[in-house]
Amino acid sequence: MIEHAKHHDRLPKGELPITEVEADRLDEDGRHSGWLVLTPNWILFLDEDHDSGHHDDRIEHTDFQGAEASGDDTIGTLAINWNDHGTVYEGNTIELRAFKDAIVDQLNP
């Protein structure tokens, strides 16, 4: 996992990162580079190109409905569902699977 402390000022007040991974969000607007960050209460996507947070994802743990990781040796995907919404993130297969496992560990101690 990669440490990107310069974006930690965009975390919800009082939240500290448990783990994070570099990923691209894939959506109707295209591909957005950034970081998936897991905190004790949130799963966040911090868009690297928009410091305002306008394109960030903020998923509260209570809204989380599930995640599925897949991929091969070259590229992986992580689909996260919450409140009947879903987003697909793309990145390193091993790191995305580890991020998914961290979510499961955090939500099911």
Phi and psi in degrees as a GROMACS rama.xvg file:
@    title "Ramachandran Plot"
@    xaxis  label "Phi"
@    yaxis  label "Psi"
@TYPE xy
-106.154  137.075  ILE-2
-93.5233  125.127  GLU-3
-129.066  67.0117  HIS-4
-59.8156  -23.4131  ALA-5
-65.2363  -19.2904  LYS-6
-98.143  -1.78274  HIS-7
-68.5623  -17.1827  HIS-8
-68.9968  -11.8195  ASP-9
-94.9921  3.46717  ARG-10
-73.9929  152.072  LEU-11
-56.1083  147.217  PRO-12
-52.5031  129.061  LYS-13
85.43  -5.93957  GLY-14
-89.5845  138.443  GLU-15
-119.299  142.962  LEU-16
-69.2799  138.283  PRO-17
-89.8021  -46.6949  ILE-18
-157.731  161.106  THR-19
-152.194  159.009  GLU-20
-146.096  141.14  VAL-21
-72.8496  133.379  GLU-22
-155.55  162.606  ALA-23
-110.794  133.259  ASP-24
-89.4295  132.433  ARG-25
-107.32  121.77  LEU-26
-150.526  -171.837  ASP-27
-62.4782  -21.3205  GLU-28
-86.995  -2.72118  ASP-29
112.287  -145.309  GLY-30
-108.609  130.533  ARG-31
-122.891  121.556  HIS-32
-81.598  144.811  SER-33
177.344  -150.727  GLY-34
-136.04  135.665  TRP-35
-88.9228  128.643  LEU-36
-127.086  130.27  VAL-37
-104.25  126.631  LEU-38
-120.025  175.337  THR-39
-58.4574  -24.2027  PRO-40
-125.363  -5.72023  ASN-41
-139.721  154.398  TRP-42
-116.439  122.035  ILE-43
-123.127  146.972  LEU-44
-116.294  119.038  PHE-45
-104.726  109.109  LEU-46
-68.478  125.348  ASP-47
-67.2135  -27.7497  GLU-48
-92.0352  -5.18741  ASP-49
-133.944  90.458  HIS-50
-66.5417  -14.9963  ASP-51
-71.1053  -19.3229  SER-52
88.322  2.92794  GLY-53
-59.3957  -34.7767  HIS-54
-103.419  13.6279  HIS-55
-78.2483  154.68  ASP-56
-105.595  135.709  ASP-57
-128.189  106.371  ARG-58
-113.262  111.358  ILE-59
-74.2868  141.303  GLU-60
-54.7751  -34.0266  HIS-61
-68.6247  -19.2296  THR-62
-93.9528  -10.7179  ASP-63
-64.9613  132.173  PHE-64
-115.716  -12.9347  GLN-65
153.071  166.014  GLY-66
-148.935  147.12  ALA-67
-137.413  128.337  GLU-68
-107.881  141.567  ALA-69
-150.554  169.883  SER-70
152.953  -178.538  GLY-71
-129.629  -158.545  ASP-72
-69.0158  -18.8565  ASP-73
-105.314  -38.6357  THR-74
-149.025  143.545  ILE-75
-123.794  162.113  GLY-76
-129.906  150.248  THR-77
-131.349  114.817  LEU-78
-98.8817  122.797  ALA-79
-115.176  131.099  ILE-80
-114.008  137.845  ASN-81
-154.882  142.659  TRP-82
42.1958  44.9357  ASN-83
62.298  20.0522  ASP-84
-115.074  165.083  HIS-85
-153.982  151.507  GLY-86
-140.199  144.625  THR-87
-108.235  132.676  VAL-88
-117.779  146.264  TYR-89
-125.51  140.91  GLU-90
179.575  -153.171  GLY-91
-69.032  124.823  ASN-92
-55.6847  -48.4441  THR-93
-63.6207  -43.7789  ILE-94
-68.1079  -38.6061  GLU-95
-67.1974  -38.6294  LEU-96
-65.0048  -40.0061  ARG-97
-65.1211  -38.0347  ALA-98
-64.0429  -44.2882  PHE-99
-60.0599  -44.4672  LYS-100
-61.7289  -36.8742  ASP-101
-65.7969  -38.1101  ALA-102
-60.2842  -49.3536  ILE-103
-60.494  -43.7479  VAL-104
-62.6212  -39.8874  ASP-105
-69.4234  -38.6886  GLN-106
-85.8945  -16.2653  LEU-107
-130.451  68.6121  ASN-108
